[in-house]
Amino acid sequence: MVEYLRETDQMGMATKIRGMTFKKFIKNNNVESAINYGFSPLDCLAENITWGTLRRAFSVDSIMKFGMTFDIATKIGLEPSHFGGDEGFDIIKRMKATDQELHDFINTIHKLKQTKWSPAIAKEAGFSFEQLIEMGGNVNTFQSMDQWTIKQMVLEFQPSGEQWLQAGFDAKCTEDGKWEEEHYRKFIATETANVLPPEVEEANKKLVSKDYILKFDANKILSGKI
């Protein structure tokens, strides 16, 4: 009955049937029992009940048992800083967050930093190193994030030489001890050493193209087609 009234935009009638609003109900009852009275997380949206209000009164586990979804949680004020680091990722999964929802919500490197996720969890959440660069990940922003060492990024993402350079990891990154020199030499320098400067790469392309034309003309001469 309540679901029908919700779908037909008659929540005023639903309040009369239940005898109280959701906001009033949770003042004296636990959120898990709200389901028995026909309440759902959608009532948080209808009555402007924020994530902060719920968390001040109830545990995350209770809110999850109430049926909270990632979509509704973010609409009522869930922030990346509320994610609880690596341990909190299980809660996000229980909220049935899709990779796309996570990527739309965590769309800057600053927001990723707020989650306090390690590279391993960021990868599990579907992020690629290329995406991280597009979000603002670089030699400076990664350095301010806990657990984001060169070694950990290599283990999870295996960035290419081009990607390391895109993110600003060159020989200067080890100055002042910002990044560990041994790991830079072992994992990054070996990759970036194989990356040609753009102007050299372009010149090589032209040489290859010229070489192909010469060979093509020579083949035509030998075949007697010229």
C-alpha positions as CSV (number, residue, x, y, z in Angstrom):
1,M,0.0,0.0,0.0
2,V,2.7,2.4,1.0
3,E,4.7,1.6,-2.1
4,Y,1.7,2.3,-4.3
5,L,1.2,5.7,-2.5
6,R,4.9,6.5,-3.0
7,E,4.7,5.7,-6.7
8,T,1.6,7.7,-7.2
9,D,3.0,10.7,-5.2
10,Q,0.5,10.4,-2.3
11,M,3.0,10.3,0.6
12,G,0.7,12.5,2.6
13,M,-1.8,9.7,2.7
14,A,1.0,7.3,3.6
15,T,1.9,9.4,6.6
16,K,-1.7,9.3,7.8
17,I,-1.8,5.5,7.5
18,R,1.4,5.1,9.4
19,G,0.5,7.7,11.9
20,M,3.8,9.6,11.8
21,T,6.6,10.8,9.5
22,F,9.9,8.9,9.1
23,K,11.7,11.7,10.8
24,K,9.5,11.4,13.9
25,F,9.7,7.6,13.8
26,I,13.5,7.4,14.0
27,K,13.6,9.6,17.0
28,N,12.2,6.8,19.2
29,N,12.8,3.7,17.1
30,N,15.7,2.0,15.4
31,V,16.0,2.4,11.7
32,E,15.9,-1.4,11.0
33,S,12.4,-1.7,12.4
34,A,11.2,1.1,10.1
35,I,10.8,-1.4,7.3
36,N,8.0,-3.0,9.2
37,Y,6.1,0.3,9.1
38,G,6.5,0.7,5.4
39,F,9.4,3.1,5.5
40,S,12.3,2.9,3.0
41,P,15.5,4.9,2.2
42,L,13.4,6.9,-0.3
43,D,11.7,8.5,2.7
44,C,15.0,10.1,3.6
45,L,14.8,11.9,0.2
46,A,11.2,12.8,0.7
47,E,11.7,14.3,4.2
48,N,15.2,15.8,3.6
49,I,16.9,13.6,6.1
50,T,20.6,13.8,5.6
51,W,23.3,11.1,5.8
52,G,24.8,13.0,8.7
53,T,21.4,12.8,10.6
54,L,21.2,9.1,10.1
55,R,24.8,8.5,11.1
56,R,24.5,10.5,14.3
57,A,21.6,8.2,15.4
58,F,22.4,4.9,13.9
59,S,25.4,2.6,12.9
60,V,26.3,2.0,9.3
61,D,25.3,-1.6,9.8
62,S,21.8,-0.6,10.8
63,I,21.5,1.8,7.9
64,M,22.6,-1.0,5.6
65,K,20.0,-3.4,7.0
66,F,17.4,-0.6,6.3
67,G,18.3,-1.1,2.6
68,M,20.3,2.0,1.9
69,T,21.7,2.2,-1.7
70,F,24.7,4.1,-3.0
71,D,22.5,6.2,-5.2
72,I,20.3,7.4,-2.4
73,A,23.2,7.8,0.1
74,T,25.0,10.2,-2.2
75,K,21.8,12.2,-2.8
76,I,21.3,12.7,1.0
77,G,24.9,13.7,1.6
78,L,27.3,10.8,1.7
79,E,30.8,12.2,0.9
80,P,34.1,10.5,-0.1
81,S,35.4,11.4,3.3
82,H,32.7,9.2,4.8
83,F,33.9,6.1,3.0
84,G,36.1,4.8,5.8
85,G,39.2,3.9,3.8
86,D,39.9,0.4,2.5
87,E,37.8,-1.3,5.2
88,G,34.8,0.9,4.2
89,F,34.9,-0.4,0.7
90,D,32.8,-3.4,1.7
91,I,30.0,-1.1,2.8
92,I,30.1,0.7,-0.6
93,K,29.8,-2.7,-2.3
94,R,26.9,-3.6,-0.1
95,M,25.2,-0.4,-1.2
96,K,25.4,-2.0,-4.7
97,A,27.5,0.9,-6.1
98,T,28.5,0.2,-9.7
99,D,31.9,1.1,-11.1
100,Q,30.2,3.8,-13.3
101,E,28.5,5.3,-10.2
102,L,31.8,5.4,-8.3
103,H,33.6,7.0,-11.3
104,D,30.9,9.6,-11.7
105,F,31.0,10.4,-8.0
106,I,34.7,10.2,-7.4
107,N,35.7,12.3,-10.5
108,T,38.7,14.2,-9.2
109,I,42.0,13.1,-7.5
110,H,41.0,15.2,-4.5
111,K,37.9,13.1,-3.9
112,L,39.9,9.9,-4.3
113,K,42.3,11.2,-1.7
114,Q,39.3,11.8,0.6
115,T,38.3,8.2,0.4
116,K,41.7,7.1,1.9
117,W,41.7,4.2,-0.5
118,S,44.9,2.4,-1.3
119,P,45.9,1.8,-4.9
120,A,44.6,-1.8,-4.5
121,I,41.1,-0.6,-3.6
122,A,41.1,2.1,-6.3
123,K,41.9,-0.6,-8.8
124,E,39.2,-2.9,-7.4
125,A,36.8,0.0,-7.8
126,G,37.6,0.0,-11.6
127,F,39.9,2.9,-11.9
128,S,42.8,2.7,-14.4
129,F,46.0,4.7,-14.2
130,E,45.0,6.6,-17.3
131,Q,41.8,7.7,-15.5
132,L,43.7,8.7,-12.5
133,I,45.8,11.0,-14.6
134,E,42.7,12.5,-16.2
135,M,41.3,13.1,-12.8
136,G,44.4,15.1,-11.8
137,G,46.7,12.4,-10.6
138,N,50.4,13.4,-10.9
139,V,53.7,13.4,-9.2
140,N,52.5,16.0,-6.7
141,T,49.0,14.9,-5.9
142,F,49.9,11.2,-5.6
143,Q,52.7,12.2,-3.2
144,S,50.1,13.6,-0.7
145,M,48.1,10.4,-0.6
146,D,48.6,7.7,2.0
147,Q,49.9,4.3,0.7
148,W,50.4,5.7,-2.9
149,T,54.0,4.7,-3.2
150,I,55.7,4.0,-6.5
151,K,55.9,0.3,-5.7
152,Q,52.2,0.1,-4.8
153,M,51.2,1.9,-8.0
154,V,53.4,-0.4,-10.1
155,L,51.9,-3.5,-8.4
156,E,48.3,-2.5,-9.1
157,F,48.4,-0.5,-12.4
158,Q,51.7,-1.3,-14.2
159,P,51.9,2.2,-15.7
160,S,53.6,2.6,-19.1
161,G,56.6,4.9,-19.6
162,E,54.3,7.3,-21.4
163,Q,51.9,7.3,-18.5
164,W,54.6,7.9,-15.9
165,L,55.9,10.9,-17.9
166,Q,52.3,12.2,-18.3
167,A,52.0,12.2,-14.6
168,G,55.3,14.1,-14.2
169,F,57.5,11.4,-12.9
170,D,61.0,12.3,-14.2
171,A,64.4,12.3,-12.6
172,K,63.6,15.4,-10.7
173,C,60.8,13.7,-8.7
174,T,63.3,12.2,-6.2
175,E,64.7,15.6,-5.2
176,D,64.2,16.5,-1.6
177,G,63.2,12.9,-0.9
178,K,59.7,13.4,-2.3
179,W,59.8,9.9,-3.9
180,E,62.1,7.0,-3.2
181,E,65.0,7.1,-5.6
182,E,65.6,3.4,-5.6
183,H,62.1,2.7,-6.6
184,Y,62.2,5.4,-9.2
185,R,65.3,3.9,-10.8
186,K,64.0,0.3,-10.6
187,F,60.4,0.8,-11.7
188,I,60.0,4.1,-13.6
189,A,63.4,5.0,-15.2
190,T,63.5,1.6,-16.9
191,E,60.2,2.3,-18.5
192,T,60.6,6.0,-19.4
193,A,64.1,5.4,-20.9
194,N,62.3,3.7,-23.8
195,V,60.1,6.6,-24.5
196,L,61.3,8.8,-27.3
197,P,60.8,12.6,-27.2
198,P,57.8,13.7,-29.4
199,E,60.0,15.4,-31.9
200,V,62.3,12.3,-32.3
201,E,59.3,10.0,-32.6
202,E,57.8,12.3,-35.3
203,A,61.1,12.3,-37.2
204,N,61.2,8.5,-37.0
205,K,57.7,8.2,-38.4
206,K,58.7,10.4,-41.4
207,L,61.8,8.2,-42.0
208,V,59.7,5.1,-41.9
209,S,57.2,6.6,-44.3
210,K,60.0,7.7,-46.7
211,D,61.6,4.3,-46.5
212,Y,58.3,2.6,-47.4
213,I,57.8,4.9,-50.5
214,L,61.4,4.2,-51.7
215,K,60.8,0.4,-51.3
216,F,57.5,0.6,-53.1
217,D,59.0,2.5,-56.0
218,A,61.9,0.1,-56.2
219,N,59.5,-2.9,-56.3
220,K,57.5,-1.3,-59.1
221,I,60.7,-0.8,-61.1
222,L,61.8,-4.4,-60.6
223,S,58.4,-5.7,-61.6
224,G,58.5,-3.6,-64.8
225,K,55.4,-1.7,-64.0
226,I,57.1,1.7,-64.4
